[in-house]
Amino acid sequence: MRSTIMFFRKYPPEYTVIAVFIAIGLVLQLTALSNSGFFSDEFLHIEAGRHPAWGYSDFPPMIAAFAWIQNLFNTDSVFINHLFNLAASAMAVLFCGLTTIKLGGKWLAVLATLLCILLSPGIAGTRFLFLPTAFDQLFWIICIYCSASYCQSQNARYLIWFCIFGALGFLTKYSIVFLFAGMLTSSLIFRRDIFLKKSLWIGLLIFLVLITPNLCWQIKNLFPAITHFSQLYDSQLNRLSMGGELKKLFLFSNPFTMIFWLPGLFAIPFISKFKRYKLISFALCCSFVFLFCAKGKWYYFFPVVIGAIPLGTVFFERLLQKRKWIIYAYLTVLGLTGVYLLPQGIPIIKLQRFIELYHKKPNKDGKIPLAFDNYYSTEIWTRILNVVNKTYIELSSEEQEKCFILGRHYSMAGAMNLLGKKYGLPQAFSLHSSFEWMPEFDKGAVIIAIGESNWLEQHWGEYFKYVEEIGIVENKYASKESEYNYRIFLCKGLKYNSVEFKRFIEN
């Protein structure tokens, strides 16, 4: 008891709040992991860790480096395969709190900031999944912390740290260039003296050195990232309604957090008391506008929102210094709505309880659509694996030696490789997205093919002389018709060798 009292006396309350929220955040994440399987996109990044490279067509190399380390444990454990998420989430909470303090916030501002971060279903959900977005948010807030530290102290070493963490962010998700563009615009308007700092140019040199291997990979492979962005824009982003995306942003960031991050973006740059931090606030404002003009999806804006929240909470803490009861009341409402909304982002309650609590009803096709498949994926993949394994063990030993598993979608191949180890299944491959890998085989190969509802027997008949549908696995939680069922086929008598087969599949 005495040691606890001494702790609270020794450390300011702001740091106690941060420590408590880190603990709460970890408990929430661990609870969610116990109720969760794998999200479909996670399989691609876990598989990338088995094929280390300086770049991939759909994403930078950092996520694969994290996966490579997790893969050293050689397990399909959901917990192990999210170790870096746990670390990144704790560090994000830490730097959100430290940024608030650096901006002049006291314990109440820190409390408000971390409530907003922790009880936003969208932010919590994107940090929970093993995707680049989780680590992208971390590097954004670290860069903003470095900027706040520089604005406060004028210590030029923070410019170097900004460049270092900016490079790590670039190697995690290329969208951090919107932060760079915002900072450049803000610096040209308000702080042109920064460009005369020797430390900035040292930092930029380090930045260039760190990203050079990825740039060389891009050049060698004719800039697949640009091709990917172009295809993404033409197929998805160009069709987005930005009004609809902003509506999703307001909803999934918890509508009650808006009172903090909107002023942080669009009011703080013009308030004289925050003149010292105008560089940061205007940079975030510009980043938001640039993302909007580029037609970014709603969750692309979360790093900007996370950076703007500390500015807003510090502003209101000062504004309502003599009326703190207003902040207490508002944070109570924010907390209650956050607790209600949070299970929509991460599975902190059991699946059936979630369906009952949020009144999820079957649609006209008898499905109960759920947005994230990690809630139910373990059940689905277990059933698919049972069908595949039964088929595989019924093959002759000669056929087993030349058997491969083909996943129409990268998640199918990734799931077979990760979860199929304990069954002793052969290697799976896919030509979808960044997975794009196929082993060499001849016309004697036996293929167990997995596809969605719309991949019927006649499709595989184009490539094989003998095709048998060996199983249909229903997905009663599918949100798309194409995912209502998974069809599994045994294919023999390949009409082409692997090189020709790959060319036909790609076309």
Order of alpha helices (4+ residues) and beta strands (2+ residues): alpha-alpha-alpha-alpha-alpha-alpha-alpha-alpha-alpha-alpha-alpha-alpha-alpha-alpha-alpha-alpha-alpha-alpha-alpha-alpha-beta-alpha-beta-beta-alpha-beta-beta-alpha
